[in-house]
C-alpha cells in the first residue's frame, strides 16, 4: 500500500469513528440503494476524498467508466452555467467549509440541478456506483424517514428539504464537525487538508490510459 492509499484508509477509519459517535442513538432510515438525496446535489470533498473516488471509479469496467465520464462532463457544465448566473470568482475551490454559502449551494441544487442525478448514481438500480468511497457530504446527509425524503424528491420545489430535512442534517453536521476537530488534531491533520474541491471538476478520464485521474490544476471552465 502506497502513501496515498495509507492516508485514504487512515482518514476513512477516522471518519467512520466520528460518524459512529455522531449518529449513535439516531434512528435513521438511510441505507444503500436509497437514492432520494442523490439528485440536485453539489458535490464537494477534500482532495483525499476525490482521490478515493478516483480509485473506486477505476475499479468499474471500461464501458461504465466511459459512461460516468460523460455524465461528469454534463454535470460540470450544468454547474458552471448555474454559477455564471449567480456569480463567483472560483466556483470549483479549493475552499473552506465556511466559504461555501448554503444559500448559493441551495439555489444551484434546487433551481439548476433539481432533476439532475449525481454522476455516480446508477439510476436503474438506484444505487451509488462508488458507495464505499462516497464523500463526507453524502455520509452526513441523513434523515429519520425516507418517506419524507421521497416526497421531497418527487417535488423538489415543495420546500420539504428546507423545512424538515435540512434542519436535521445541519444538526448532524454541526455535531460531527465539533468532534472531527478533536480527531483531526489528534491525527495531525492540517487545516488545508480539509479544503474542499468541487469533485466533478477535479476528476477527469484519461482517454489514453482509459482511467480516471485527479486534476491537479483548477479548471477555468468545463
TIVO-989894 format. One line per 10 residues: number of its first residue (from 0); their letters; for each residue x, y, z of C-alpha. Coordinates in nm, 3 decimals. Layout:
<sites>
NUM = a = X/Y/Z ~ ...
</sites>
This chain:
<sites>
0 = xxxxxxxxxx = 0.000/0.000/0.000 ~ 0.149/0.336/-0.104 ~ 0.142/0.657/0.098 ~ -0.178/0.791/-0.061 ~ -0.355/0.459/-0.004 ~ -0.250/0.469/0.361 ~ -0.374/0.826/0.401 ~ -0.708/0.740/0.240 ~ -0.751/0.436/0.466 ~ -0.649/0.628/0.778
10 = xxxxxxxxxx = -0.888/0.913/0.701 ~ -1.168/0.667/0.626 ~ -1.124/0.492/0.959 ~ -1.120/0.826/1.142 ~ -1.436/0.944/0.966 ~ -1.614/0.618/1.048 ~ -1.520/0.652/1.417 ~ -1.655/1.006/1.443 ~ -1.963/0.920/1.237 ~ -2.046/0.627/1.465
20 = xxxxxxxxxx = -2.022/0.858/1.766 ~ -2.225/1.132/1.595 ~ -2.507/0.905/1.481 ~ -2.521/0.691/1.794 ~ -2.879/0.679/1.918 ~ -3.027/0.823/1.599 ~ -3.293/0.612/1.428 ~ -3.207/0.680/1.066 ~ -3.394/0.550/0.763 ~ -3.092/0.562/0.531
30 = xxxxxxxxxx = -2.946/0.260/0.355 ~ -2.758/0.152/0.047 ~ -2.992/0.183/-0.250 ~ -3.189/0.476/-0.106 ~ -3.130/0.743/-0.370 ~ -3.361/1.036/-0.284 ~ -3.073/1.262/-0.181 ~ -2.876/1.181/-0.499 ~ -3.043/1.444/-0.717 ~ -2.965/1.815/-0.731
40 = xxxxxxxxxx = -2.654/1.780/-0.516 ~ -2.345/1.999/-0.529 ~ -2.057/1.756/-0.487 ~ -1.775/1.892/-0.271 ~ -1.499/1.696/-0.099 ~ -1.141/1.703/0.024 ~ -0.852/1.605/-0.202 ~ -0.826/1.268/-0.029 ~ -1.196/1.207/-0.087 ~ -1.153/1.288/-0.456
50 = xxxxxxxxxx = -0.855/1.051/-0.476 ~ -1.062/0.782/-0.304 ~ -1.337/0.832/-0.561 ~ -1.084/0.807/-0.845 ~ -0.962/0.477/-0.705 ~ -1.317/0.338/-0.682 ~ -1.413/0.463/-1.028 ~ -1.115/0.284/-1.180 ~ -1.247/-0.044/-1.042 ~ -1.550/-0.015/-1.270
60 = xxxxxxxxxx = -1.548/-0.180/-1.611 ~ -1.436/0.028/-1.909 ~ -1.785/0.075/-2.056 ~ -1.914/0.209/-1.725 ~ -1.610/0.434/-1.677 ~ -1.675/0.593/-2.015 ~ -2.043/0.644/-1.934 ~ -1.959/0.803/-1.598 ~ -1.706/1.028/-1.771 ~ -1.977/1.169/-1.997
70 = xxxxxxxxxx = -2.208/1.222/-1.702 ~ -1.936/1.408/-1.511 ~ -1.887/1.643/-1.808 ~ -2.259/1.712/-1.829 ~ -2.284/1.772/-1.454 ~ -1.990/2.009/-1.458 ~ -2.137/2.205/-1.749 ~ -2.471/2.248/-1.571 ~ -2.299/2.355/-1.250 ~ -2.081/2.607/-1.432
80 = xxxxxxxxxx = -2.383/2.752/-1.611 ~ -2.559/2.792/-1.277 ~ -2.261/2.977/-1.133 ~ -2.247/3.205/-1.436 ~ -2.592/3.328/-1.333 ~ -2.516/3.355/-0.962 ~ -2.162/3.491/-0.996 ~ -1.835/3.392/-0.828 ~ -1.464/3.406/-0.899 ~ -1.389/3.047/-0.808
90 = xxxxxxxxxx = -1.679/2.803/-0.843 ~ -1.456/2.494/-0.807 ~ -1.243/2.556/-0.498 ~ -1.035/2.474/-0.310 ~ -1.239/2.641/-0.039 ~ -1.309/2.616/0.329 ~ -1.643/2.485/0.451 ~ -1.727/2.830/0.581 ~ -1.673/2.971/0.230 ~ -1.947/2.758/0.076
100 = xxxxxxxxxx = -2.266/2.959/0.101 ~ -2.558/2.735/0.195 ~ -2.785/2.980/0.016 ~ -2.588/2.962/-0.310 ~ -2.547/2.585/-0.293 ~ -2.918/2.552/-0.223 ~ -3.012/2.765/-0.522 ~ -2.785/2.566/-0.753 ~ -2.918/2.234/-0.631 ~ -3.285/2.330/-0.621
110 = xxxxxxxxxx = -3.315/2.555/-0.925 ~ -3.045/2.443/-1.167 ~ -2.981/2.079/-1.077 ~ -3.306/1.968/-0.918 ~ -3.372/1.687/-1.168 ~ -3.008/1.606/-1.241 ~ -2.881/1.282/-1.083 ~ -2.540/1.259/-0.926 ~ -2.297/1.142/-1.198 ~ -2.206/0.843/-0.981
120 = xxxxxxxxxx = -2.565/0.720/-0.944 ~ -2.675/0.407/-1.130 ~ -3.031/0.523/-1.188 ~ -3.192/0.196/-1.297 ~ -3.088/0.025/-0.975 ~ -3.097/0.343/-0.766 ~ -2.751/0.265/-0.629 ~ -2.432/0.464/-0.588 ~ -2.153/0.320/-0.802 ~ -1.891/0.444/-0.554
130 = xxxxxxxxxx = -2.084/0.385/-0.232 ~ -1.784/0.281/-0.024 ~ -1.597/0.595/-0.133 ~ -1.883/0.844/-0.113 ~ -1.765/1.174/0.033 ~ -1.845/1.302/0.379 ~ -2.113/1.537/0.250 ~ -2.309/1.231/0.138 ~ -2.248/1.041/0.460 ~ -2.379/1.335/0.661
140 = xxxxxxxxxx = -2.695/1.381/0.453 ~ -2.916/1.155/0.662 ~ -3.274/1.159/0.786 ~ -3.515/0.964/1.001 ~ -3.792/0.895/0.748 ~ -3.728/0.806/0.383 ~ -4.095/0.872/0.305 ~ -4.034/1.241/0.369 ~ -3.723/1.225/0.151 ~ -3.928/1.063/-0.125
150 = xxxxxxxxxx = -4.183/1.345/-0.113 ~ -3.902/1.599/-0.142 ~ -3.751/1.404/-0.435 ~ -4.085/1.389/-0.614 ~ -4.135/1.764/-0.572 ~ -3.801/1.939/-0.507 ~ -3.965/2.282/-0.511 ~ -4.204/2.191/-0.228 ~ -3.976/2.329/0.043 ~ -3.970/1.999/0.237
160 = xxxxxxxxxx = -3.589/1.999/0.230 ~ -3.567/2.342/0.392 ~ -3.850/2.288/0.644 ~ -3.790/1.932/0.760 ~ -3.477/1.764/0.628 ~ -3.213/2.036/0.626 ~ -3.254/2.135/0.996 ~ -3.185/1.774/1.093 ~ -2.890/1.746/0.853 ~ -2.745/2.075/0.980
170 = xxxxxxxxxx = -2.765/1.945/1.336 ~ -2.587/1.622/1.243 ~ -2.314/1.811/1.057 ~ -2.259/2.054/1.343 ~ -2.225/1.767/1.588 ~ -1.991/1.576/1.356 ~ -1.753/1.863/1.287 ~ -1.737/1.954/1.654 ~ -1.597/1.605/1.719 ~ -1.396/1.599/1.396
180 = xxxxxxxxxx = -1.187/1.900/1.506 ~ -1.067/1.698/1.802 ~ -1.000/1.387/1.591 ~ -0.817/1.589/1.325 ~ -0.597/1.746/1.589 ~ -0.518/1.402/1.731 ~ -0.424/1.271/1.388 ~ -0.222/1.580/1.299 ~ -0.445/1.668/1.003 ~ -0.364/2.017/0.882
190 = xxxxxxxxxx = -0.637/2.270/0.812 ~ -0.552/2.289/0.441 ~ -0.601/1.911/0.413 ~ -0.970/1.971/0.481 ~ -1.000/2.227/0.199 ~ -1.289/2.138/-0.032 ~ -1.294/2.087/-0.409 ~ -1.591/2.068/-0.642 ~ -1.547/1.699/-0.715 ~ -1.656/1.676/-1.084
200 = xxxxxxxxxx = -1.406/1.949/-1.176 ~ -1.112/1.753/-1.036 ~ -1.186/1.410/-1.181 ~ -1.115/1.350/-1.548 ~ -1.099/1.049/-1.774 ~ -0.766/0.986/-1.946 ~ -0.859/0.866/-2.298 ~ -0.515/0.712/-2.350 ~ -0.489/0.512/-2.029 ~ -0.869/0.477/-2.015
210 = xxxxxxxxxx = -0.864/0.552/-1.646 ~ -0.979/0.835/-1.422 ~ -0.721/1.070/-1.278 ~ -0.709/1.359/-1.031 ~ -0.684/1.701/-1.198 ~ -0.410/1.896/-1.021 ~ -0.493/2.240/-1.162 ~ -0.817/2.427/-1.111 ~ -1.006/2.434/-1.445 ~ -1.134/2.767/-1.568
220 = xx = -1.436/2.630/-1.748 ~ -1.588/2.287/-1.831
</sites>
